[in-house]
Amino acid sequence: MKSIKLLIAGMLIFITASLFSQVTIVLGTPPAWGPAGYSNVQYYYLPDVESYYDVQNSRFIYYEGGAWVRRANLPYRYRKYDLYSGYKVVMTDYRGNAPYAHHKEYKVKYKKGYKGPHQNSIGPKPGNHNSAVKHQNKRVVKKSQPKNPSRGHGNAHNNGGAKGKNK
């Protein structure tokens, strides 16, 4: 009888331990404008608009009408705010449902216009998907231009390109 109790207790401990070891937190997909390199974060703080972004639920959290609200978009007053360019404070140390609980500290530490270390976005900015190709094409054009463009176009017509230099 004692060995059966020990066997059952051992099985319960094993099952409990294996359940806890297999718990994973599944977060939502980070937005393309989110900072690269942070796949397991739940919130970003956006100092320029004094708002938070909930990655798991794809919602912005901001103060409006005397309360913190969760919305799919930022309020209308920030309609021209560029999420790709604005700095995102990655809240790696916070777990919970109210990232604004320490908002006064965040607001002081990360004022509007705050710029920390350089951040790359996860994805390209809409409308800029060919920016690398365009940039590459510009380099090709520059390479095909004469080494000293102030000397004309290489057709023996100076057209005043050297005016004021070594007359």
Secondary structure, DSSP 8 states (H G I E B T S, - for coil): -HHHHHHHHHHHHHHHHHHHHT---------TTSBTT-TT--EEEEGGGTEEEETTTTEEEEEETTEEEEESS--GGGTT--TTTS--EE-TT--SS-GGGGHHHHHHHS-TT---S---BSS--TT-TTHHHHHHHHHHHHHHS-S-GGG-SSSS--TTTTTTS--
